[in-house]
Structure formats: structure tokens, C-alpha cells
Amino acid sequence: PDRRFEVESALASLCCENGDISGDVTKCFSAEHRFFAVLSDGMGSGRDAAFTSRLSSIFIEKLLTFSRETGVTLEMLNRFLLSRKEERFSTVDLLEIDFYTARANFIKAGAAASYVKRGTGLYRIASKTPPAGILGELAAEQTTITLSPGDSVVMFSDGVAPSEESDAWFAETLAFAKEKDARALAAYLMEEARRHHGAAKDDMSICVLDVHAA
């Protein structure tokens, strides 16, 4: 059957002050009837963090392209990171959207919160879990909601806002944003984050996803 929904994606990123490569990686891809967005943040900064986050995001993309099991995929990633000689930790912020039902699964391991913007309302999705590669078993949390055409999902790394107390400014900025498309909203939010933080102490990444009727 034909898809009932489409997802438009836009990304914005900024390296930390004096950084030459971001430790954040964001990937958006489709597999069969599902859309995926994954934001991975390697612990620390610079090339080691970038290597871990890229490794994690590629691992997730390759496995989910051929598998329906997000839980199994993330558990395999956790075991893979644990098997490395060097300590390799990475946050995982994974969003899965069904093109037929608009059912969205938010799966977080050590990741910052996400927001769903629906009209003038905001819904915050958050968890308190450790990153992948720390514990023997991955302690990820899943939140499931059904999206509607016109909804915007905003995912971001902890360089933008690491906690509920510190992201109040971001929520207010997002709530009153007038930008109508994903690219404009991502650019606007990143500019506001840059202004809020001044010299960036951590890499910052923002992913905006707009849901449309097909």
C-alpha cells in the first residue's frame, strides 16, 4: 500500500569552541515502511568522540536497514562498544516513525530530551539512562506516541541543553518559533543556541523532522 505520511528532515550543527570536528553525528534514513533518525554523541570531544559516534550511527543504520528489531540492534551496539579495547561510550537518540500509522518510537540511551511541537503545544520526551558502552546490558528507555500531519519533532545533543533545568530557554524558543519548514526551524534554533551559550563549550546538533500527509 501507499504511504500515508512523509517526513521532511533538516540538520544543523556547530563544533565546540576551538574544535575542528564534531563529536555528534546525525543520520536520517528509511527502511521499508519506516523512517529513522539517530543522533549519536561520542563521549568527550574531538576525533575520538567523532570516531565513536560515527561508528555507532553507521552500525545502527546498517543493522536497521535489514532488521525490524531496534532493541536487538541497540543491544548489539552496546556489546560491540564494550568489546573494544579502548573505552568507547556513546549516547544514542533513536527515533522510528511508521510511514503508514505515524506511530513514533523514541528510544534513548544517555541522550538529551526531544520535543514534539503540535500547534502551540509542546511535548517533552526524556529519559535518565546511561550511554551505550558502559553497562553490560543497555539501559535504554522507549516512549511511543502517534504523530499527526503538521507536527514537528526536534532532537538535539546535550551541547544544546543537557538537562530539564537548562533547556527551559530552548523550549520557550521552540514554542514561539514562527518558522514554517524544517530547514528554517533548524537554522533558527541553532542560531538561538549559539547566542544563548556564547562560546560553545560542547558540540551542538539539532535535527528537525516535519510530518506531512503523503
Secondary structure, DSSP 8 states (H G I E B T S, - for coil): ---SEEEEEEEEEE--TT-SS-SEEEEEEEETTEEEEEEEEESSSHHHHHHHHHHHHHHHHHHHHH-S-HHHHHHHHHHHHHHSSS---EEEEEEEEETTT-EEEEEEES---EEEEETTEEEEE------BTSSSS---EEEEEE--TT-EEEEE-TTT--STTTTHHHHHHHHH----SHHHHHHHHHHHHHHHHSS-SS-EEEEEEEEEE-
